[in-house]
Amino acid sequence: MTTNVSVENGVYTIAISGRIDTLTSPELQQTFHEIEPKTDKVIFDMHEVEYLSSAGMRAIVAAHRTMSAKGGLVLRGLTKNVSTIISLTGFDKILTIEE
């Protein structure tokens, strides 16, 4: 997994590529925790995420909980596989998802 952080108008975007799993989710959490104090809204750009494990879901849900007290967390550009996983777990009902 690789991440690339950008900021526009105070909104931070973390572009993620590869697999979000047990080995890589701590890196995503670390990146998120570095930018979270600086902003009220975070976007996870997931256009290039190939795989999402339960550990990856935990990292996303934890970020969602943190950001829900602020402006929110948005998941953008889910691949079909990732969208299916999020839907099957029911998290599509609580997470903000954009095309």
C-alpha positions, 0 to 999 in steps of 0.5 A: 500500500502507498499513500499520497496526501494532498490538501485543497481549501483545508480539506486533506485527501489521502490517495491510497493504492494497493492493499489495505490489510493487517500489514498496511493498515497501521501505515494508513492509521499513522498517515491519518493521525498526522493530518487529522488535527489539521482539518475538519474533513478528510477524503480517502481516495480509494480509486486504486485500492485492490483489496480491503481486509477486516483490519482495513475496515477497522482503520476506516471505521476508526477514522470515521468515528474520529472525523464524525465529531468534525466535518466528516470522512468521505470515501471516494472512488471505491472499486467494485471489490471494495464497494462489495466488501463495505456493502456486505459488512453494512458499513455503507449505511454509516460511511459517506461514499462518493463516486 
